[in-house]
Amino acid sequence: MTATAFARRAQPLSLLLLCGLLPGCAGWAPYFGFDTPSRLVLEVDPARQAIQTHGFYLSREDSVVGRLAQVPVREGDTLLDIARHFGLGYQHIADANPDLDPWIPHAGAPVLLPLQFILPEAPRVGVVVNLAAMRLFYFSGSPQKPKLSTWPIGIGREGRSTPLGIMSVERKTEHPTWYVPESIRRSHAQQGDPLPAVVPPGPDNPLGDYALYLSKPSYLIHGTNKPFSIGLRASNGCVRLYPEDIERAFKEIPAKTPVVVVNQPYLLGWLNGVLYLEAHAPFEEIDVKQAKANVLAKLRQIAKQRQTPLDWPKIEATLKQARGIPVPIFAHSASLAEQMAEAVQLERPDHLTGQPGNANLPASGWLLRTAETDDEYWVRRLAAQLNHLGPRIPARMSTHNRRHRLLAGPFADETAARKAQATLSEDFRATTELLKPTKHMGWK
């Protein structure tokens, strides 16, 4: 994702928003077939472990898995940090928490984790990607004991949509080389950002460390060197996973596995005989009116067949809000507030997967410094955005006599510093002063 696209997503929330052992989860059981858990497991309770690793044994009757959860914010957290650790993407956690600033949520605030999912309407075989939900589902195991692993994804941006249809995993490659398609090179050249014809393995390779090449030429499921683009439309059409998730997917998904890509913003699912509706903001590629008409027709048919009244005001609200949370829609079923009250309470771990830190930064180097301001909010927010950019620009707020400024760096050389300075100017409209290493001491 370019810095410009990332900055555009960094505007205020009003512009961003375009179970076996636990009650209510009898339709699934936790699955522990992973070689290495991708995220820290905070509880011994196996159902909580399943919530955090997103691995389940499936029942034939039910199509809703997982459970809503909550975790408190710690000072310095962003919603992106929390999302990554718990296997969600940016849009998932932003939609579920519309009242929280994704960049500087206040410490102690409860964050709703939408870790319950309705399975896409597709055969439970191999890989199923639902673009609207920005989620990949991998079905494996035996007919007697089907298993599911699921991960958040980043997908093709507007104009370069990830293609729909039936494909397969043609081959798998560790530490892939990116042979840049000519169309992408032309596009980047027109934007003043020329790309080489070949990008070798390493930190600058947008494919990350693992790639599954699909039978449709030029399309892959791969890792990324911009992990905080997961949950966004930011790729050239490929499907991206967090680095820790693609490593697991690479091990679990064999070559020749079938892949089905769908775009289903409105999902219906069953859990313990209760009907649920999950809605996501639809993309421009689909006919929104027709998609809503289709799901409403299905609901009327279900109500007629089952002779069960539905909560139509709740259905309309769910479709309008599009928060990506499965909501029970039978009349007199639990409200969203009641669902949230029943969410599993998770502790915030000591370390969040992939959260940017300053431990490996040099003690000194070139710095960028903004002018002093009394707008603490602007400085804190800008620092959070820069720290999560890909590639990252290390940044922090410095305060003196209740006046604040942003310090970015240290950078190893003047070239790197001036490149970051250009990003701050062009994408964030921030004016900075370049400081030589001799005029400061690192973060002082």
Residue pairs with C-beta under 8 A, 6 or more apart in sequence:
1 154
1 226
1 229
1 232
1 234
1 235
1 390
2 191
2 193
3 389
3 423
3 426
3 427
4 426
4 427
5 157
5 232
5 234
6 228
6 229
6 385
6 388
6 389
6 390
6 427
7 385
7 427
7 428
9 16
9 90
9 232
10 103
10 381
10 385
12 101
13 94
13 98
13 100
13 101
13 102
16 94
16 102
17 94
17 95
17 98
17 281
18 281
19 25
19 26
19 27
19 28
19 29
19 47
19 50
19 65
19 66
19 67
20 26
20 28
20 29
20 30
20 46
20 47
20 50
20 57
21 29
21 30
21 45
21 46
21 47
22 47
22 67
22 344
23 342
24 67
24 271
24 272
24 342
25 47
25 66
25 67
25 271
26 272
27 59
27 61
27 62
27 64
27 65
27 270
27 271
27 272
28 50
28 56
28 57
28 58
28 59
28 62
28 65
28 66
29 50
29 56
29 57
30 46
30 47
30 49
30 50
30 55
30 56
30 57
31 50
31 55
31 56
31 57
31 147
31 148
31 149
32 46
32 49
32 50
32 53
32 55
33 55
33 147
34 53
34 55
34 149
34 248
35 248
35 251
36 247
36 248
37 49
37 52
37 53
38 53
38 87
38 242
38 244
38 245
38 247
38 248
38 353
39 52
39 53
39 85
39 86
39 87
39 244
39 353
40 52
40 85
40 349
40 351
40 353
41 48
41 49
41 52
41 53
42 48
42 52
42 346
42 347
42 349
43 49
43 346
47 67
48 344
48 346
50 56
50 66
51 66
51 67
51 69
51 115
51 344
51 346
52 86
52 87
52 115
52 346
53 87
54 66
54 87
54 115
54 149
54 150
54 151
55 147
55 148
55 149
56 65
56 66
56 147
56 148
57 141
57 145
57 146
57 147
57 148
58 65
58 124
58 139
58 146
58 147
58 148
60 146
61 270
62 269
62 270
62 271
62 272
63 118
63 119
63 269
63 270
63 271
64 116
64 117
64 118
64 119
64 269
64 270
64 271
64 276
64 326
65 116
65 117
65 119
65 148
65 150
66 115
66 116
66 117
67 115
67 116
67 343
67 344
68 112
68 113
68 114
68 115
68 116
68 325
68 339
68 340
68 342
68 343
68 344
69 86
69 112
69 113
69 115
69 343
69 344
69 345
69 346
70 110
70 111
70 112
70 113
70 340
70 343
70 344
70 345
70 346
71 82
71 86
71 110
71 111
71 113
71 345
71 346
71 347
71 348
72 108
72 109
72 110
72 111
72 348
73 82
73 100
73 105
73 106
73 107
73 108
73 109
73 110
73 111
73 348
74 107
74 348
75 107
77 105
77 107
77 348
77 352
77 355
78 102
78 103
78 104
78 105
78 384
78 388
79 90
79 93
79 94
79 97
79 100
79 102
79 103
79 105
79 111
80 90
80 93
80 102
80 103
80 228
80 388
81 352
81 354
81 355
81 356
82 88
82 93
82 111
82 113
82 352
83 89
83 90
83 92
83 93
83 152
83 231
84 227
84 228
84 230
84 242
84 352
84 353
84 354
84 355
85 349
85 352
85 353
85 354
85 355
86 113
86 115
86 346
87 115
87 151
87 152
87 245
88 113
88 114
88 115
88 152
88 231
89 134
89 152
89 153
89 154
89 230
89 231
89 232
90 102
90 228
90 229
90 230
90 231
90 232
91 134
91 231
91 232
91 324
92 114
92 134
92 152
92 231
92 324
93 102
93 111
93 113
93 114
93 231
94 102
95 114
95 280
95 281
95 322
95 323
95 324
96 112
96 113
96 114
96 323
96 324
96 325
97 105
97 111
97 112
98 323
100 109
100 111
101 381
103 380
103 381
103 384
103 385
104 377
104 380
104 381
104 384
105 111
112 325
112 340
112 343
113 343
113 346
114 323
114 324
114 325
116 325
116 326
117 133
117 135
117 137
117 150
117 278
117 326
118 267
118 268
118 269
118 276
118 278
118 326
119 128
119 137
119 148
119 267
119 269
120 128
120 130
120 133
120 137
120 262
120 264
120 267
121 262
121 264
121 267
121 268
122 128
122 260
122 262
123 260
124 139
124 146
124 148
125 139
125 258
126 138
126 139
126 168
126 253
126 257
126 258
126 259
126 260
127 136
127 137
127 138
127 139
127 169
127 221
127 253
127 257
127 258
127 259
127 260
128 136
128 137
128 138
128 139
128 259
128 260
128 261
128 262
129 135
129 136
129 137
129 153
129 162
129 239
129 259
129 260
129 261
129 262
130 137
130 262
130 263
130 264
130 267
131 155
131 161
131 162
131 164
131 261
131 262
131 263
131 283
132 263
132 264
132 265
132 280
132 282
132 283
133 264
133 265
133 267
133 278
133 280
133 324
134 152
134 153
134 154
134 155
134 230
134 231
134 232
134 280
135 150
135 151
135 152
135 153
136 150
136 151
136 152
136 153
136 221
136 239
136 241
136 249
137 148
137 149
137 150
138 148
138 149
138 150
138 249
138 252
138 253
138 257
139 146
139 147
139 148
140 146
140 147
140 148
140 149
140 252
141 147
149 248
149 249
149 252
151 241
151 242
151 245
151 248
151 249
152 230
152 231
152 241
152 242
152 245
153 230
153 231
153 239
153 240
153 241
154 224
154 229
154 230
154 231
154 232
154 233
154 234
154 235
154 239
154 240
154 241
155 161
155 162
155 233
155 234
155 235
155 239
155 240
156 162
156 233
156 235
156 236
156 237
156 238
157 233
157 234
157 235
157 236
158 233
158 283
158 284
160 235
160 236
160 237
161 237
161 283
161 285
162 219
162 235
162 237
162 238
162 239
162 261
163 216
163 219
163 237
163 261
164 261
164 262
164 263
165 216
165 260
165 261
166 258
166 259
166 260
167 214
167 215
167 216
167 219
167 258
167 259
167 260
167 261
168 214
168 215
168 256
168 257
168 258
168 259
169 212
169 213
169 214
169 215
169 221
169 253
169 254
169 255
169 256
169 257
169 259
170 213
170 214
170 215
170 255
171 212
171 213
171 255
172 210
172 211
172 212
172 213
172 250
172 253
172 255
173 210
173 211
173 213
174 209
174 210
174 250
175 201
175 209
175 210
176 201
176 205
176 207
176 210
176 211
176 222
177 198
177 199
177 200
177 201
177 205
178 198
178 199
178 205
178 206
178 207
179 197
179 198
180 195
180 196
180 197
180 198
180 199
181 218
181 236
184 195
184 236
185 194
185 195
185 197
188 194
188 195
189 195
199 205
199 206
201 209
203 225
203 391
204 225
205 225
206 224
206 225
206 226
207 220
207 222
207 223
207 224
208 222
208 223
208 224
208 225
208 240
208 243
208 246
209 223
209 243
209 246
209 247
210 222
210 223
210 246
210 247
210 249
210 250
211 220
211 221
211 222
211 223
212 220
212 221
212 222
212 249
212 250
212 253
213 220
214 220
214 221
214 259
215 259
218 237
219 237
219 238
219 239
220 238
220 239
221 238
221 239
221 241
221 246
221 249
221 259
222 238
222 239
222 240
222 241
222 246
223 240
223 241
223 242
223 243
223 246
223 247
224 230
224 240
224 241
224 242
224 243
224 246
224 390
225 390
225 391
226 234
226 390
226 391
227 242
227 243
227 354
227 390
228 388
228 389
228 390
229 235
229 240
229 390
230 240
230 241
230 242
233 283
234 240
241 249
242 353
242 354
243 354
244 353
244 354
263 283
263 285
263 286
265 279
265 280
265 281
265 282
265 283
265 286
265 291
265 322
266 277
266 278
266 279
266 280
266 282
266 291
266 292
266 294
266 295
266 319
267 277
267 278
267 279
267 326
268 275
268 276
268 277
268 295
268 298
268 299
268 302
269 275
269 276
269 278
269 326
270 276
271 326
274 328
274 330
274 333
275 302
275 308
275 310
275 328
275 329
275 330
276 326
276 327
276 328
276 329
277 295
277 299
277 315
277 318
277 319
277 326
277 327
277 329
278 318
278 324
278 325
278 326
278 327
279 318
279 319
279 321
279 322
279 323
279 324
280 322
280 324
281 322
282 288
282 291
282 322
292 319
295 319
296 315
299 310
299 315
299 329
302 308
302 310
303 309
303 310
308 330
308 331
309 330
309 331
310 329
310 330
310 331
311 329
311 330
311 331
311 332
311 333
314 327
314 329
314 333
314 335
315 329
318 327
318 329
325 336
325 339
327 336
327 339
328 334
328 339
334 342
356 387
356 388
356 392
356 394
358 394
358 396
358 443
361 394
361 410
361 442
362 410
362 412
362 442
363 410
363 441
363 442
364 410
364 437
364 440
364 441
364 442
365 409
365 410
365 411
365 412
365 413
365 417
365 437
365 442
366 409
366 410
366 411
366 412
366 413
366 414
366 416
366 417
366 434
366 435
366 436
366 437
367 407
367 408
367 409
367 410
367 411
367 417
367 434
367 435
367 440
368 406
368 407
368 408
368 409
368 411
368 417
368 420
368 421
368 424
368 432
368 433
368 434
368 435
369 405
369 406
369 407
369 408
369 432
369 433
369 435
370 379
370 405
370 406
370 430
370 431
370 432
370 433
371 405
371 431
371 433
372 400
372 403
372 404
372 405
373 379
373 403
373 404
373 405
374 402
374 403
374 404
375 404
376 397
376 399
376 404
379 397
379 404
379 405
379 406
380 397
382 395
382 406
382 428
382 430
383 395
383 396
383 397
383 406
385 428
386 392
386 393
386 394
386 395
386 406
386 408
386 424
386 428
387 393
387 394
387 395
389 423
393 408
393 420
393 423
393 424
394 408
394 409
394 410
395 406
395 407
395 408
395 409
396 406
396 407
396 443
397 404
397 405
397 406
397 407
398 404
398 405
398 406
398 407
406 430
406 432
407 443
408 420
408 424
408 432
409 417
409 420
410 437
410 442
410 443
411 417
411 420
414 434
417 434
418 434
421 432
421 434
424 430
424 432
425 431
425 432
